[in-house]
Amino acid sequence: MTLSGDSSGYNAGASESSSSSVHALLGPTNTGKTHRAIERMLDFESGMMGLPLRLLAREVYDRVSARIGEQAVALVTGEEKRVPARPRYWICTVEAMPPDLEVDFMAIDEIQLMCHPERGHVFTDRLLHWRGRAETWFLGSDTVQGLVREQIRGVRIRGLPRLSHLTYKGQSSLRTLPRRSAVVAFSMTQVYELADVLRVRRGGAAVVLGALSPRVRNAQVALYQAGEVDFLVATDAIGMGLNLDIDHVALAAATKFDGFETRELETAELAQIVGRAGRYLRDGTFGTLSPQPELSPRTVQHLEEHRFPAQRFAYYRNSQLDFSNVPTLLAELERRPPHVSFRAPPDGDDLLVLRTLAKRAEVLSLASDEERVRALWDVCRIPNYEKRIPEHQAERILPLFEQLARRGRIASDYLDEQVRKLERYEGDIHVLLDRLSAVRMWTYVSHQGGWIDDATHWRERTRALEDRLGDLLHERLLERFVKPDSAPRRPRERTAATGVEVNGSHPFAKLQELDIYVHPEREAARKRTELVEQLVQARFEQLKLDARHDLTFEGERIARFSAGQGLLRPSLKLMLPDWIEAGARQRIERRLIAHTKDLLAHLLEPLAPQDRAQHAAEAASAPVRGLIYQLEQGLGTVSKRQLGAQLHTLNESERTALQTREIVIGRSTVFAQGMLSHDRLRIRAAWCRAALSAPHTFVAPEPDVLLWPLSGRPDPELYLRLGFVALAHWALRCDVLETLVNKLVDVQDPAGRAEETRLLLGCSDEQAQAVLAELPRSGRKRRRPGTRQP
């Protein structure tokens, strides 16, 4: 990422000072902007996307990780960080984008939010200063086209039409509301009232609020997406790009409290909300919900034709701050905008809290140097999850600053006292929501680098508490807003699609002792939910391949690979118990698809270039590219006969480049040494089994086996992909075969040859003699050390 801009924080020529080409994709909802940005990002070696909501960030993270695996993708929001060892792509909320990363591609979604009073200054800062090395995209409404063109000289603006039609259907009542509808309200009280009525009259509804944790939101959305309920009641949070299968949007109100006043929604704001109706090429409808009056003909025309007034200004707050002392910091934050198209935003929580603390002599005394002033500002920027007034929020965070200023860390006993107060699980929806909001603050604190000792422990503890409260909240929401079935739940007939028998016992058999089918008790339901969440959130190493090449979690088989779109793209067949409902099943399937991509990336990692220079060199070498491709298709091993004259075109530098990646050009095979590790051989076996027409007959050598007996008519290509060379009655691992042949070149004595073979293979004398009888004779001289046989 390239940060550009002058000391004032404003630079209209930022695009010219950076080598990044800047593009703006502008248009109404459902134009495919985010989808296009994801596809374009994946064309580059690295990238970052900034999104307006943590819910949307999680959705995009799920989509990208399902494509390329979770080991290549990081998720960073204020409260959730999933950062693997070497991520190539970063999916973030706009506020949480790491400022010190350099990536090839960068995209900022919903850029029209630079006109939002509370958050606009952050989006404006990204527009002016944040760039990818090669390419930068800004996505959003065409209402900001003039502002974007004015601030970035040379920007390439592209307008996109909506992919489906949006039609006004007038007023509905809850009785006449069509199925697959979202009802949008602007207060928590109204959301609950509407969901209560839908439960009684229409069977139930899922609830989506901005205050929900990602865990609860995902569970509620899955409930709706899987068709377990036909209605969704939500706040306007769904207007920020969340992609749901909604056919109709009904507005239960047209006014909202924006933090300062209750006002009518602007037409562009309504467009963001009603535009959630319809998806891709499927048309959608919108209207109002009785007793909300119908929309005016003029408003309807604008919404159907996607014509809205241009935004005239954006909000700006200086981001190039001086931390010499607190008064100077305040002056920098209050600096007037440098351009007529910018306005100073209303004072945010962070600035109000800083002003409150700056009135205290003890705070000014502690903030005595630049490091402590930075710490003060960082503490003031802790999100006000509990919506406290500035004076109360200042009291809340003051102890954190005092500890950071005095000892450089927040004391563990203080954290323990604060978290312990929240480790209570009684209460209704409102109580649990309040407790969740309080926990989110400590989850945020645990993710701030350098603030606490044993950060991993506190992240796990706060996350576990948040998860437990989230599960209870999801239960309360189901109890209150989803009408229970009149008949007791009993197990469905097992089918190939819903579950299989394994060794006479069902997957997750350890939970069968719970009465999970007939009127489950709350504790059993909680354990089911926990198990699903553990599986969805499982780390890469927790999902293992067993001896049958099935995917397992905590010793239980959960999925089997089957033939897909080629050897490197197997399909997944879930092996889950019937009590896992459709919404949870979809989440588990997404997680396992992502894990399949991770397995592929892990398998092929030894073939990947080590750095940008190596990648560029190999991109310019057709022979190296061709050889790498052949090794990928062969899962790491290729016969020299198959490569033919291709090897003779390699020059000395290309051979050296292959040697640095431990690609061995042997006497009979070319193989990647790194792809013969224990874990990678298991993946190769699972992939080969999936591709076979009769996988039940497949028996692969164990990863630590060097010599494998053959029966029948073995398939030499299959064994090459497993990392073995098939002889007449024996198969030898390819690296061992090369080592053995090289050792035997200068050994003519039959007894000596047998002894060398026995020692290397760890086999009996009889087996050594049998292998020697099948080895191809080689009259070639022993090759010099450090060279590869051409």
WOVENKA-V283326 format. One record per helix or strand of 2 or more residues. SS is the DSSP state (H for helix, E for strand). FROM is the first residue (numbers start at 1). LEN is the number of residues. If there is no record, write none. Layout:
<<SS | FROM | LEN> <SS | FROM | LEN>>
This chain:
<<E | 2 | 2> <H | 14 | 4> <E | 21 | 7> <H | 33 | 9> <E | 47 | 5> <H | 54 | 15> <H | 70 | 3> <E | 73 | 4> <E | 81 | 2> <E | 89 | 5> <H | 94 | 3> <E | 105 | 4> <H | 111 | 5> <H | 120 | 10> <E | 130 | 2> <E | 135 | 6> <H | 142 | 10> <E | 156 | 5> <E | 166 | 7> <E | 181 | 4> <H | 188 | 15> <E | 206 | 3> <H | 214 | 12> <E | 231 | 4> <H | 236 | 4> <E | 248 | 4> <E | 255 | 3> <E | 262 | 3> <H | 267 | 8> <E | 284 | 6> <H | 297 | 9> <E | 314 | 3> <H | 326 | 8> <E | 342 | 3> <H | 349 | 10> <H | 361 | 6> <H | 370 | 11> <H | 390 | 18> <H | 412 | 11> <H | 429 | 18> <H | 455 | 27> <E | 501 | 2> <E | 505 | 2> <H | 509 | 3> <H | 522 | 15> <H | 540 | 3> <E | 543 | 3> <E | 551 | 3> <E | 556 | 7> <E | 571 | 4> <H | 582 | 26> <H | 612 | 8> <H | 622 | 12> <E | 637 | 3> <H | 640 | 10> <H | 652 | 9> <E | 663 | 3> <E | 669 | 4> <H | 673 | 4> <H | 678 | 14> <H | 695 | 3> <E | 707 | 3> <H | 716 | 6> <E | 724 | 3> <E | 730 | 4> <H | 734 | 11> <H | 750 | 12> <H | 765 | 10>>
